[in-house]
Amino acid sequence: MIPVLLDRYRAFILRRRWPVVAVAVAVMLALAAGAPGLTVSGSYRVLFGKDNPHLLAFDRLQDTYSASRSALIAIAPREGTVFTRETLAAIEELTEVAWKTPYSIRVNSFTNYIHSEATGDELAVDPLVEGAVSYSDAQLDRVRTIALNDPELVGQLVSGDGRVAGLIITFALSEPEEPAWAEITAYLQTLLDKARADDPGISYFLTGNVILNQTFADAGKDSEDLIPVVFFVILAIAAIILRSVYATLSIAVMIVFVVLSTMGAAGWAGVMLTPISASVPVIVMAVGVAHAIHVVTVAQAGIRRGLDRRAAVSESLRDNLYPVFLTSATTAIGFLSLNMSDSPPFHVLGNLVALGMPFTFVYSVTLLPALLSILPLRAARARTGRDGFFERLGDFVVARRKLLLWSGSLMVVVLASGIPENRTGDRWLHHFDDRYAFRTDTDFIVQNLTGLDRLEYSLASGREGGITDPRYLKAVESFAEWYRAQPEVHDVLAFPDLLKRVNKNMHGDDPAFYRIPEDPDLAAQFLLLYEFSLPFGADLNDRVDLGKSATLMTVALKDTSTRDHLDIDARAQNWLRANVPGLVSPASGFTMISAHLSDRNISSMLWGTAMATALISLILLLVFRNIRIGLICLVPNFVPVMMAFGLWGYLSTGTIGLGASVVTAIAIGIIVDDTVHFLSKYLSVRRNGLSSSDAVRATLRTVGPALWATTTILAAGFLVFSSSGYEPSQVLGILVAITIVFALIADLLLLPALLMAIDRKS
């Protein structure tokens, strides 16, 4: 019954080809009309689920300490230190002008740093630098001495060698934040361009989380710019392989329909895209081309055998209808496993690619054959070299089956042995390459001024007003000193340092009193006096909570990975539990929530990929109705991924971060297609009575060219992403391309050898 229905279906598609094309156009236009409903976000917050516990803790921290978004400007004279009249005057001027930055609520530099010192019996609290252009040498020496000996400045707003100064602008932003990022970034870039022009002897560098967010948004636009490049590369290679303008045109029309339908449907659903999900069109395009190549190559082979165009297309539709359906289903399952990711943008990526698979299947078996039967499709004369190659390859595989099986297994073991060499972790500030000013500026600031990876601890005293209790202050001080002794740490900003400075001031600036006051009431009075002396806009709300029951300690780290961040916080928790259990508090801040995201994402994707692989394997077992064949399917699906990650581990860049953590799910979703096409053809010829050896020869001769063509096109398409300036896209493109190439080797050499070894029954 089913074969009869399929015959009627093929006859209908080819007989009603013009109405089929018309309906396809109408459906595509109706779906594509939803594209304006797509929204785009470059916020780092979209990487986290709304209920992510680490993000919620970070939000509470920001609410407690009036924390907000910021930008950091580094000022570095080309010669000498910052302690000259000219440079100090430039910093003063920039500090003043920076207050005009849109959405700014606070500007901190070491020139407007509120320095306290004793003046007789009074506490003098004033900006460290005022009117530097007229300073004497003695005044310059005074500023240098104070700045380079104040732990609240060194490593924060001035480098230890005095060659670089920092200026921090804090912003209050409301949702949506994206327009503000662009406005702030544009304003600051214009401001710094003017500063560079006014004084070429000073260099300026710009970073901060606001600039990071805008760079993240720019990376999304850059990924979108790669889509036309991938489209051109795919079609150019298809044209070279197929040697037919009309075949290439048919494929181009089909993949445009697939992409527009997928993105339009996403728009109707109100989907929000990010730099991660911006690769959806490319993946859908690549999978669509893989399906189309199989349909076109079989049709061309039929024409070369003497069939007329309609008969050849009908034969191709008969041979490919079931495999294309099966590969679309298994590909969708592979990508749906991305829903196990801990990061919502990967859910969107997986769901949209899975959404594109029904469109890919439908257009492959309706629009594409209709176009092929309408256009004057011809098959170029068979290239003896290529066809002869797959004939010879079949003979070679049959003759050397044992050698291929053992040598292939050995190669798998050797490459897979590199998997343990991979290191899990991300360096978020390294997600952008040198094409982005953010990356080069950030590298300079990390190397010369301060660490931008920061762990933040809200340390509670246990009662309102308890932060001036000497026991609490000494506990926080001991925790800060422990951190300062750690090799990964750049500097630490802790509340006790401020009270020690005020205590020294209130004792005639005697260095012997640079210590925590022993009397809690006295400490409270010193703090109150200091706060009353602060000018407007220079309060302590970013370091002390409103009830004065907790303070914020900030640990700036050197250039470290997310794995390092988790490790050092684990050591810190152990130290707290062993020494001051009352202060136990997990680290928070963007650095820590990012570290937890990378760690959780890798774990969740392992489960997701395992579940998807198990489900795909079960489907193939049921479809092929052969346990041995179903189990063999696992080899060409698993082995390429193992080989790719093993090779990645042997490379110096063997790091598994956010981008690489989803490669397995994406790769399995794609490479299972070739396995299905190979086994479908193999089982088909086996049912016709051929031995396993002859079936391997026939399958390689028939399917081999298409597998080679799809691998070439897919690998080239994904390799385009290696040119991206966004590191997760680079890694994703390179690793998927490597996996696809290994999959071709497994399908052409290892899979046939396994089939002949296990499927011996005639």
GIPE-V674944 format. One record per backbone hydrogen bond with DSSP energy under -1.0 kcal/mol. CO is the residue of the C=O (numbers start at 1). NH is the residue of the N-H. E is the energy in kcal/mol with one decimal. If there is no record, write none. Layout:
co: <CO CO>
nh: <NH NH>
e: <E E>
//
This chain:
co: <1 2 3 4 5 6 7 8 9 10 11 12 16 17 18 19 20 21 22 23 24 25 26 27 28 29 31 32 34 35 39 43 44 45 49 52 53 54 55 56 57 58 59 60 61 62 69 70 71 72 73 74 75 76 82 84 85 86 87 88 89 90 91 92 93 94 97 98 101 103 106 108 111 113 113 115 117 119 122 124 126 131 132 136 137 138 139 140 141 142 143 144 146 150 150 153 153 153 157 158 159 162 164 165 167 168 169 170 170 177 178 179 180 181 182 183 184 185 186 187 188 189 190 191 192 193 194 195 199 201 203 205 207 208 209 210 211 212 213 214 215 216 217 218 219 220 221 224 226 227 228 229 230 231 232 233 234 235 236 237 238 239 244 245 246 247 248 249 250 251 252 253 254 255 256 257 258 259 260 261 262 263 264 265 266 267 271 273 274 276 277 279 280 281 282 283 284 285 286 287 288 289 290 291 292 293 294 295 296 297 298 299 300 301 302 303 308 309 310 311 312 313 314 315 316 317 320 321 322 323 324 325 326 327 328 329 330 331 332 333 335 336 337 338 343 344 345 346 347 348 349 350 351 352 356 357 358 359 360 361 363 366 367 368 369 370 371 375 383 384 385 386 387 388 389 390 391 392 393 394 395 396 400 401 402 403 404 405 406 407 408 409 410 411 412 413 415 416 418 419 423 426 427 428 431 433 436 437 438 439 440 441 442 443 444 445 445 453 455 456 457 459 463 466 469 470 471 472 473 474 475 476 477 478 479 480 483 486 488 491 493 494 495 495 496 497 498 499 500 501 502 504 504 505 507 510 511 513 519 520 521 522 523 524 525 526 527 528 529 535 540 540 543 545 547 548 549 550 551 553 554 555 556 556 558 561 562 563 564 565 566 567 568 569 570 571 572 573 574 575 576 580 581 588 589 590 591 592 593 594 595 596 597 598 599 600 601 602 603 604 605 606 607 608 609 610 611 612 613 614 615 616 617 618 619 620 621 626 627 628 629 631 632 634 635 638 639 640 641 642 643 644 645 646 647 651 653 654 656 657 659 660 662 663 664 665 666 667 668 670 671 672 673 674 675 676 677 678 679 680 681 682 683 685 686 691 692 693 694 695 696 697 698 699 703 704 705 706 707 708 709 710 711 712 713 714 715 718 719 720 721 725 726 727 728 729 730 731 732 733 734 735 736 737 738 739 740 741 742 743 744 745 746 749 750 751 752 753 754 755 758>
nh: <5 6 7 8 9 10 11 12 13 14 15 16 20 21 22 23 24 25 26 27 28 29 30 31 32 33 34 35 37 38 273 46 47 48 52 56 57 58 59 60 61 62 63 64 65 67 171 210 169 207 167 205 165 203 84 88 89 90 91 92 93 94 95 96 97 98 100 101 104 172 170 168 129 115 128 126 124 122 119 117 115 134 135 140 141 142 143 144 145 146 147 148 149 153 154 156 157 158 166 155 162 82 159 75 73 108 71 105 106 181 182 183 184 185 186 187 188 189 190 191 192 193 194 195 196 197 198 199 202 78 76 74 72 212 213 214 215 216 217 218 219 220 221 222 223 224 225 227 230 231 232 233 234 235 236 237 238 239 240 241 242 243 248 249 250 251 252 253 254 255 256 257 258 259 260 261 262 263 264 265 266 267 268 269 271 270 39 41 278 279 280 283 284 285 286 287 288 289 290 291 292 293 294 295 296 297 298 299 300 301 302 303 304 305 307 306 312 313 314 315 316 317 318 319 320 321 324 325 326 327 328 329 330 331 332 333 334 335 336 337 338 339 340 341 346 348 349 350 351 352 353 354 355 356 360 361 362 363 364 365 368 370 371 372 373 374 375 377 387 388 389 390 391 392 393 394 395 396 397 398 399 400 404 405 406 407 408 409 410 411 412 413 414 415 416 417 418 419 421 422 656 562 430 431 727 436 440 441 442 443 444 445 446 447 448 449 450 557 555 588 553 551 466 469 473 474 475 476 477 478 479 480 481 482 483 484 486 489 558 556 554 497 498 499 500 501 502 503 504 505 506 507 509 508 510 513 514 515 523 524 525 526 527 528 529 530 531 532 533 538 543 544 552 548 465 467 461 545 459 457 493 455 490 491 560 565 566 567 568 569 570 571 572 573 574 575 576 577 578 579 580 583 584 456 593 594 595 596 597 598 599 600 601 602 603 604 605 606 607 608 609 610 611 612 613 614 615 616 617 618 619 620 621 622 623 624 625 630 631 632 633 634 635 638 639 642 643 644 645 646 647 648 649 650 651 654 655 423 425 661 662 663 666 667 668 669 670 671 672 673 675 676 677 678 679 680 681 682 683 684 685 686 687 690 689 695 696 697 698 699 700 701 702 703 707 708 709 710 711 712 713 714 715 716 717 718 719 721 722 723 724 433 730 731 732 733 734 735 736 737 738 739 740 741 742 743 744 745 746 747 748 749 751 753 754 755 756 757 758 759 760>
e: <-2.1 -2.5 -2.2 -2.3 -2.4 -2.6 -2.3 -2.4 -2.5 -1.9 -2.3 -2.7 -2.4 -2.3 -2.5 -2.8 -2.4 -2.4 -2.3 -2.8 -2.6 -2.7 -2.2 -2.3 -3.3 -1.4 -2.0 -2.0 -2.2 -2.2 -3.8 -1.2 -1.6 -1.7 -1.9 -2.3 -2.0 -1.9 -2.4 -2.1 -2.1 -2.3 -2.4 -2.3 -2.1 -1.5 -3.4 -2.1 -2.8 -2.5 -2.2 -2.0 -2.6 -3.0 -1.4 -2.7 -2.3 -2.0 -2.5 -2.6 -2.5 -2.6 -2.6 -2.0 -2.6 -2.4 -2.2 -1.8 -2.0 -2.1 -3.0 -3.1 -2.7 -1.1 -1.7 -2.2 -2.9 -1.8 -2.8 -2.1 -2.7 -1.6 -2.1 -2.1 -2.3 -2.1 -2.3 -2.4 -2.6 -2.5 -2.8 -2.4 -1.0 -2.1 -2.6 -2.4 -2.4 -1.6 -2.7 -2.7 -1.6 -2.8 -2.7 -3.1 -3.1 -2.9 -2.1 -3.1 -1.3 -1.9 -1.8 -2.0 -3.0 -2.9 -2.4 -2.2 -2.8 -2.4 -2.1 -2.5 -2.7 -2.1 -2.0 -2.0 -2.5 -1.9 -2.4 -1.9 -1.9 -3.0 -2.7 -2.7 -2.8 -2.4 -2.3 -2.0 -2.4 -2.6 -2.1 -2.4 -2.2 -1.3 -1.5 -2.2 -2.1 -1.8 -1.7 -1.1 -2.7 -2.5 -2.4 -2.7 -2.9 -2.2 -2.7 -2.4 -2.4 -2.7 -2.0 -2.6 -3.1 -2.1 -2.1 -2.6 -2.3 -2.1 -2.6 -2.5 -2.2 -2.6 -1.9 -2.1 -2.4 -2.6 -2.6 -2.3 -2.4 -2.7 -2.2 -2.5 -2.0 -2.0 -2.4 -1.4 -2.3 -1.5 -1.9 -2.6 -1.2 -1.1 -1.7 -2.1 -2.8 -2.3 -2.5 -2.5 -2.4 -2.2 -1.9 -2.0 -2.4 -2.9 -1.4 -1.7 -2.9 -2.9 -1.6 -1.7 -2.8 -2.2 -2.0 -2.0 -2.3 -1.2 -2.3 -1.6 -2.5 -2.4 -2.4 -2.4 -2.3 -2.5 -2.2 -2.4 -2.2 -1.8 -2.8 -1.8 -2.7 -3.0 -2.1 -2.1 -2.6 -2.5 -2.1 -2.1 -2.4 -2.2 -2.3 -1.0 -1.9 -2.0 -2.0 -1.7 -1.6 -2.1 -2.2 -2.6 -3.0 -2.6 -2.1 -2.4 -2.4 -1.8 -2.5 -2.7 -2.8 -2.7 -1.9 -1.6 -2.9 -1.9 -2.6 -2.6 -1.8 -1.2 -2.9 -3.1 -2.5 -2.9 -1.5 -1.7 -1.8 -2.8 -2.8 -2.0 -1.9 -2.7 -2.9 -2.2 -2.5 -2.5 -2.9 -2.3 -2.6 -2.9 -2.4 -1.8 -2.3 -2.4 -2.3 -2.4 -2.7 -2.7 -3.0 -1.4 -2.0 -1.9 -1.3 -1.9 -3.2 -2.2 -2.0 -1.5 -3.7 -2.1 -1.5 -2.9 -2.3 -2.6 -1.9 -2.3 -2.8 -2.1 -1.9 -2.7 -1.6 -3.4 -3.0 -2.5 -2.7 -1.9 -1.8 -1.6 -2.6 -2.7 -1.8 -2.5 -2.6 -2.4 -1.9 -2.6 -2.6 -2.1 -2.1 -2.3 -1.9 -1.5 -3.1 -2.7 -2.3 -1.1 -1.2 -1.4 -2.4 -1.8 -2.3 -2.5 -2.1 -2.3 -2.6 -1.2 -1.9 -1.1 -1.2 -2.4 -1.8 -2.6 -2.3 -2.3 -2.2 -2.6 -2.2 -2.4 -2.8 -2.4 -2.5 -2.3 -1.3 -1.7 -2.3 -2.4 -2.3 -1.7 -1.9 -1.7 -3.7 -2.0 -2.8 -2.7 -2.9 -2.5 -3.2 -1.5 -1.0 -1.9 -2.1 -2.2 -2.8 -1.9 -2.0 -2.0 -2.1 -2.6 -2.0 -2.3 -2.7 -2.6 -1.8 -2.0 -1.6 -2.4 -1.3 -2.0 -2.4 -2.0 -1.7 -2.5 -1.8 -2.4 -2.1 -3.0 -2.6 -1.9 -1.7 -2.8 -2.4 -1.5 -1.5 -2.5 -2.8 -2.0 -2.5 -2.4 -2.8 -2.3 -2.3 -2.8 -2.6 -2.3 -2.3 -2.5 -2.4 -2.2 -2.8 -2.8 -1.3 -3.0 -2.5 -2.1 -1.5 -1.2 -1.3 -2.9 -2.6 -2.1 -2.8 -2.5 -2.5 -2.1 -2.6 -2.3 -2.0 -1.7 -1.3 -1.5 -3.3 -2.4 -2.3 -1.9 -1.0 -1.3 -2.1 -3.6 -2.7 -1.8 -1.1 -3.5 -1.5 -1.5 -1.3 -2.4 -2.4 -2.6 -2.8 -2.6 -1.9 -2.6 -2.9 -1.7 -2.3 -2.0 -2.0 -1.5 -1.8 -2.8 -2.1 -2.1 -2.6 -2.5 -2.7 -2.4 -2.0 -3.4 -2.5 -2.7 -2.4 -2.9 -2.3 -2.3 -2.3 -3.0 -2.8 -2.1 -2.5 -2.5 -2.3 -1.4 -1.5 -1.7 -1.8 -2.1 -1.9 -2.7 -2.3 -2.6 -2.6 -2.8 -2.3 -2.0 -2.5 -2.5 -2.5 -2.0 -2.4 -2.2 -1.9 -2.0 -2.5 -2.6 -2.4 -2.1 -3.5 -1.4 -2.3 -2.6 -2.5 -1.5 -2.3 -2.9 -1.4>
//
